[in-house]
Amino acid sequence: MKRAILIIFGIIVLVLIPVLGATAAQEAPAASQFEVVAGAADGYLNSPDTVFNISSQDLLLKMLDGEPYILSIRSSDDYATGHIPGAVNMSGGALFTSENLAKLPKGEKIYVYCYTGHTGSQVAALLNLCDYDATNVTWGIMGWTKDTTVATKQFSNTATDLPTETTINEATVTYNFPALDVTSSTGELEIIRAACDSYCWNSYNKLRA
């Protein structure tokens, strides 16, 4: 009798183990939206395979060897004045809507350029967070052409002579992470996309079409 009871008890335990495990997994606290985005950013920034920038000369070599996907995030008016041959144009402020992201190729390198390379590097990073393979074109259109009617923004090469120091300054204060609430979705890619869209909408809304 005792043997039968032990066998029945063992069977019940074996049946309940996966159920209890699933319940525990469901009750485990989900990562916050901030943690999801921060994790994706950490993966992008620390990956040995990440290529952050490409020069105009190297991009030209790729164009001579094939038809790379080139994305201009300049305004439509400036794009119409002149752009890198073959480049498509999407406003940086509107790029991270689901509709516009669906127009970009997955599994293919995307070369992003703006006016000076600054915004382009940000957008390329955000695209990588959204599981695209993007690289910024160094100096943007300014690095591609000296025609000031096309490359309307030019930097001076004159260096300033401001003071420096040798003191080692350490970060000693611990701050709370910012609260992030950009979507009701729990899907990681959707959280990242919504965060990127929110950032770009607020940062580049002058370019949004």
Secondary structure as GFF3:
##gff-version 3
##sequence-region A 1 209
A	DSSP	alpha_helix	2	27	.	.	.	ID=ss1
A	DSSP	alpha_helix	33	46	.	.	.	ID=ss2
A	DSSP	beta_strand	53	54	.	.	.	ID=ss3
A	DSSP	alpha_helix	56	65	.	.	.	ID=ss4
A	DSSP	beta_strand	69	72	.	.	.	ID=ss5
A	DSSP	alpha_helix	76	81	.	.	.	ID=ss6
A	DSSP	beta_strand	88	89	.	.	.	ID=ss7
A	DSSP	alpha_helix	98	101	.	.	.	ID=ss8
A	DSSP	beta_strand	109	113	.	.	.	ID=ss9
A	DSSP	alpha_helix	118	129	.	.	.	ID=ss10
A	DSSP	beta_strand	133	137	.	.	.	ID=ss11
A	DSSP	three_ten_helix	140	143	.	.	.	ID=ss12
A	DSSP	alpha_helix	188	204	.	.	.	ID=ss13
A	DSSP	three_ten_helix	205	207	.	.	.	ID=ss14
###
